[in-house]
Amino acid sequence: MSVLRLRHLAIPGLIWLAAACASARPAYDTMTPEELLALAEAEIAEEDWDDAVNALDRYIFQFPTHGQYQQARFRLGEVYFMRKEYITAANEFSRLATDYPSGPLADDARFKVCESYYRLSPRPQLDQQYTQAAIDHCESLLAYYPDTEHAERAREMIRELRDKLAEKLYLAGEHYYRRRAYDSAIQYFDDLLEQFPTSSAAPKTLLRLYQTYTSLGYAEEAQSTRERLLRDFPDSEQARIVREISLASRP
């Protein structure tokens, strides 16, 4: 189910309530479920995140059998997401998906878990714990709900995140290559090509591996790496470079 269809939980006849409560602390205990939802939506519109959380928490605690209970829990996760509290958001969405795996928002909730960790994924030089978590959750979404409307975006994020993991390995290999610690460089380059053979970092890794083997005088390994680069990434800039190297080395 599209999240867009669930954005507005308030009913039109209760919009006046938000304005009435804006100037004073609302009396949550006396409110109906509809009034609490209307208030929460009004607070979200004003980006009053704390008050929105309070209203949604009160609704969730008091009215677990109400018809919009799942939607309210999803909305609570969205509030945390909008205020960039991604770990808390992921936890809210994950609990919703676990509690209601066949509910109308299960795939939406799992996608938001994936997206929450995606937002936490740092640049390649840093620890990639959240990057791997995002991949795992996106893959879980696709496994549980292969026909979800979020499938294409989840696959895009997986590709981007895997490229980031590959880039981290490349940077490590490059670090050792520049220091002529070739055995360590080869280890990182080989790991990258084994784990992420089609990543955006693969062509430049093959070039560096070719250059490493050449520097070590490993002619057979260098030739094999060159052939792989030309076969798998013939149109890459790195393929052009090895062709030029070959031409330059001819007598």
Secondary structure, 3 states (H helix, E strand, C coil): CCHHHHCCCCCHHHHHHHHHHHCCCCCHHHCCHHHHHHHHHHHHHCCCHHHHHHHHHHHHHHCCCCCCHHHHHHHHHHHHHHCCCHHHHHHHHHHHHHHCCCCCCHHHHHHHHHHHHHHHCCCCCCCCHHHHHHHHHHHHHHHHCCCCCCHHHHHHHHHHHHHHHHHHHHHHHHHHHHCCCHHHHHHHHHHHHHHCCCCCCHHHHHHHHHHHHHHHCCHHHHHHHHHHHHHHCCCCHHHHHHHHHHHHHCC
